[in-house]
Amino acid sequence: MRKRWLMSVLASVVVISTTVGLTACGGQATTEETSGGAAESTETTEMEPIKVGWFGALTGDWALWGEASRNGTLFTIEQINEAGGVLGGRQLELIAYDNRSDQLESVNVVKRLITQDGVVAVIGTNSSGANIAVAPIAEEHHVPIIATYATNPRVTQPEEGVLMEYTFRVCFTDPYQGAVMADFAYEDLGARKAAILYEISSDYSVGLRDFFVQRWEELGGELVADEAFKTGDVEFRAQLTSIREADPDVIIMPFLAKEAALAAKQARDLGITVPFIGGDGWPSPTLLEMAASAVEGSFFVDHTNVNADNVQDYRAAYQERFGKDIQVNAIMTHDAVLVLVAAIEKAGSANPEAIRDALESLDPVEGFTGNITIDPETHNPVGKSAVIMTIRDGQFEFYKVLAPME
């Protein structure tokens, strides 16, 4: 099974690389400081390992996703390494740090990766706030970052007309995600009255709420309740009581799995029976462990379907390697590694500035989430699609594929 998946990766490599066969290799992931100078500004010794950084949450509320993200990065690098390495045989060495689910710590570890460990690129994260915080570090040191699950548009474009030259992403964005949530509620569920409960201190939640509302009003839907809570809150009954009194057809919950589970259980306790719609912060075992019955029949947007046929060989190999089932975050980092390696091959160099330039002009990279190319004007993937998942019999199930992002 592992060999069959590896052969599929190598097939992708042939498509992506027009110079030499695409390969990559992985060193031991570590959260310990390693020796190394500043990021490369000139090519290093011919066969010296190429250092790639990863940062994300290995502790805190995001740890489950962070672990999957790191594992996906490590495993893909290990397997491509087994096949031969990049640039005619050079290895990739992964250096990984825990950002403790904290924006300030994200800045600290990315600085460390670049200025002390000497990485040529950084992969991560699953947090828009973290990526927004570290983007200026990438700009200052001219080292590219590839965000994997950070969907807020300000990750790559902090304001209109401003592009973060060294930040890229392989995921869809919240303007698209919010719009497809609204389209699905209006067209597929037939809802006309929507209520929102959102996390006011979260860049992700606020952004997704705003883009949903924009599209919902364009469709002619009515927003009958708009309630907020703060990070760390666990009691939502006051907001949910107001929502119940507004009598919505659907409730939008654009926040993470733990809070979604708590809110869903409290909503059902209050007699609310309408379906919930969540964003890509929902797919976690935590949601089902805490509130499977409360979210039964509800829906959420996701980046891909982990049950899709094209993922199963990789999924089985991942389970063999780590002893646990795959999460979507691991699939996203798999695709990010392929994009990075394609850029290294196109550049013919491990120079960070050359890698950055190559990222803007890649031929399509075949990933699990589709063929990926980067728009040089936005640094977002072109034509990325989402899927709608549902909860049925206490499990996540595929519901439908959505039209691609424009």
N, C-alpha and C positions, 0 to 999 in steps of 0.2 A: 504493500500500500504506500509506504513511504517512498519507495523507488518510483512508483508510478506518478506520484505527485511531483517528485523532483524532475522527472522527465518533462512534465507539463511546464514547469518553471523554465527549464532550458529551452523549450519551444518558444516561450515568450521572449526569452533572451535573444534568440535569433531574429525575431521580429523587431525588437527594439534597437538592437545594436547593428550599425552598418559597418563597423570597423572590425571589432573582434567579438567573439562570443560573450554574451553578458553573463557575468558571474559575480558573486560577492562572497565574503566570508565573514564569519563572526568570531570575535574574541569573547572571552568570558565577561558577561555583564557584571558590572560592579558599581557599588555606591561609594567605594573608597577612592580617595584621591590618587591619581597616577602621575608619573612624571611626564613632562612634555612642555614644549614651548608654546608660543602663540600660534594661532592658526596659520597654515601654510600660505605664504605669498608667492613662493616659487616651488617648483616640483621637488619633492623629496627624493631620497635615494631610490633607485629604480624598483627594488623589490621590498621596500619598507612597507609595513602595514599602513593602511589608510584609516585614520581614526574617525569614527562617526559617533556623534553624541545622541543621547536620548534623555529626555526629562519628562517626568509625569508623577502622578500621585501613587506612591506605594504605601502610604499611610493616610488615615483620614477617611472621609466619606466617599472619596473617589477611588479608593485603593483597589477595589475589584476591577474597575476598568483600567486603572493604571498598570496593574500587574498584567492584564491581558495585552495591553498596548506594548509593554516592554517585552513580553514573551513573544508576541508576533514579530516584533523587530528582530529580536535575537534569533528566533527559529528560522526566519527567512534568510537572514544573513548566514547562519550556520549552514543551511542547506545549499545556498548558492556557493558558499565557500568550498563545500565538499566537492562541488562540480568544477572548481578550478580558479576562482578569483577574478578580479576585474583587471582591465588594462594588461591582459596577457599573463596574469598570474599573481598580481598583488592581492593581498588579503585585506579584508575589512575588519577592523577591531572596534567592537562596540563598547562605549563607556556610558553607563547609565546612572542617573541620579534621581533620588526622591525629592520632589518639590513640596512634599508634605501638604498638598492641596492648598498652597499658599502662593499668592502673587509675588510677594517680596522674596520668598525663598526661590521662586522660579527665576527671578533676576539673578540671584546669587549663584545658582547652579549653572545657568547658561553662561554667565561671565567666567565661571570656573572651567567649564567645558572648552571655551574658546581660548582664554588667555593662559590657562595652566595645562590643560590636557592636549591642546593643539588639534581639536577636531576640525574637519573640513566642511562639515554640515551637521545640522541638528534635526532630529525627528521628534515631533510631539507638538501639541498635546491633545487631550480630550477636554480642554477648558479654554473657552474664548478669553476669559479674563487673564489667564496665564500667558496666552500668546500675545495678547495686546500689550501686556507688561514687558515682555522680552523683545518685542520687535525692534525697539530703538537700539538694543544691544547688538542685534544682527547688523543693523545699519552702520553703527559705529565701527564695527570690526570687519565688515564685509564678509560675513559668513552666512550662507543661506540656512533658513529654517523651513522645514516642510511640516505644516500643521496637518494633523490627521483627522481630528474630530471637532475642531474649533470652528463653529459655523457663523459667528457674528461677523458681519461685513467689515467691521473696523479692524479685524485681524490683519487684513491686507491693505485696506483703504480707510485710514482713521478719520478722514473727512473727504468731502467731495473734491476731486482734483488732486488728491495726494495719494501716492502709491508707496507702500513700503517695499523698496527695491529688493530686499533680501528675504522677504517672507512670502511663502507660497502655501497652497493647501491642496489636498486631494479630495476633500469632502464638499458636498453642496453647502449653500449658505442659507442664512435665516430668512432673507426676503423670499427665497424659493420655498423653504420649509413652511413658513407662516402662510404663504399663499396656498400651498397644496393642502394644508390643514383646513383652510377655509373652503376651498373648492370641494374637498371630500365631504365636509359637514353639510354643505349646501346642496351639492349635486347628488352624492351617493346616499347620504342619510336623510335628505329632504328637510334638514333643519332650517328654520327661519329665525329663531331666537337663540342667541348664544350668550352664555355667561363665561367669564374668565376668572380664574384664581391664579395669581402669579407671584413670583418671588421678587420683590421690589429692589433688593440689594444685589441681584445677580444680573450681570451684563447679558448672559445667555437668555434668562427668563424674560427680562424687560424687552430685549430685542425681538424675541419670538412673539411676545404678546403684541408689540407694535405692528409687526408685519402681518400678523393674523388680522388685526382690526382693520388695517388698511385694505386688505383684500376683501374682508367680510363686508365692509361698507360699500365697496365697488360692486359686489354681487347683489346688493340690496338687502342683506341680512340686518337684523336688529340686534344691537348689543344691549342686553337687558340688565346685566350686572358686571361690574369690573372691580374685583376685590384683590387686595394685595396682602402679603405677609413678609416678614423679615427672615433672613437667614438664621437658622437655629430654632425657629418656632416649631412647635410640635402640636399646637392646639389651633384648629381652624374652624371650630364650630360657629363662632360669631360670623365669620365671613360666609360660611356655608348656609347659615340660617338666612342671611340676606339673599343669597343666591336662590335658595328654595322659594322664598317669597316672590322672586322675580319670574318664576315658572319658565325656565329655559327649556329648549329642546335638546340641548347638548351643553356640556361643560368642558371648557378648554383648560388643560393643566400643563403649561409649558415649564416644567421643572423636573427635578431628578427623582429617581425611583423611590427612595426612602420617604421623602415628603409626599410623593404621589400615593404611596401605600397608606400613609396616615390619613391623608385628606380623603381618599376614596372610602376607607372604613368609616370615618366620621360622617361622610355624606350619606352613606347607606344607613347608618344609625339614625340619621335625621329623617329618613324616609325618602330621600332623593333616589329616583330610579332611572333617570336618563343616562345615556352613555357618556363616558369621558373620552376625550381625545388628548393624547400626549404627544410630545416631540421625541427626538432621538435621545433624550435623557432617561427614557423609561426602560429600555430593554436591559434588565438586570435580574438575576435570580432573586435579589432582595425584594423586588416588587411581588413576585409570586409567593415567596416564603411568607411575607407579611400580610398580603391582602389578595390572594388569588380569587376568592369568591367575590370580593368587593369590586374588582376590575373585570370580572367575567363579562364578555360581550363588548368591552371597550376596545379602543383602537389607538395606535401610535404610528408616527412616521419613523422610518429607519433608513439606513444607508444601503443595506442589502439584506438578503434573506439567508441566514446561516444554514437553512435546510435546502438551499439550491443545489442542484446536482453538481455544478462545477466547483463547489467548495468542499465536497465530501472527502476527497482524497487528502487534501490539506488538513481538514478537520480531524480525520482519523490519525494522521501523523502527528498533529499537534497534541492530541490526547495521549498518544504513546509517549511523547517527549515530556509533557508536563503533568500528566496524570489527572487532567481535568478537561471539561468541555470548553470549546472555543467560545469567545465573545466577539461581537462585531468589531470592537476596538482592535483585536488582533488581525482581523481581515483588513482593516483600514491601514494598519502599519505595514502589513505585507505589501499592499499596493504602494505605499510611500517608499519602501525600500526599493521596489522595482523602478519607480520613477527616479529616485536618486541615482541608482546604478546606471540607468539609461543616460542620465545627464553626465555622469562621470565618463562613460564610454563615448558619448558624443563630443565631450570636451577633449577627450584624449589626455586627460590630466586630472590630478587631484587638487588643483588650485581652486580655492573657494570661489574666486571671482569668475573663473572659467566655468565652473559648475553652475553658478547663478545664471550666466548668459545662456548656457545650454538648456536650462530648465525652461526658458522662455521660448525655445524653438524646437522642442522635442517632436519627433514623430509619435503617433499614438502608441501608448504603452498598454499592453493587455493585462489588466488586473482583474481581480474577482468582482469588482464593482463596475466593470466596463472598460472601454478603451479610454485612456486618460491622456489628454493634452492640456497644456496650461495656456490660458489667455494672457498674452504679454501685457495687455492693458489693465488687467485686474488681478492677475496671479491666482485666479480661481480656475478650477477644471471646467472644460467646455462641455456643455450638454450632459451634465451629471443627472442621473435619475434617482428618485427615492422609491421606497416601497411603503405600502401600508401593511402593518401587521395587526393581528387581533389576538385577544386572549380567549381561548376556547378550552373548556375542560381543564383549566388550570395550567395551560401551556401556551407559549407564543406560537401563532400560526400565521403563515403567509396569507395575505388577503388580495392584494393587487399591486401591480407596478404602475407608477405614476409617470406622466409625461415629463421629458427631460427639462432640466433647467436651461433657460434661454441665456 
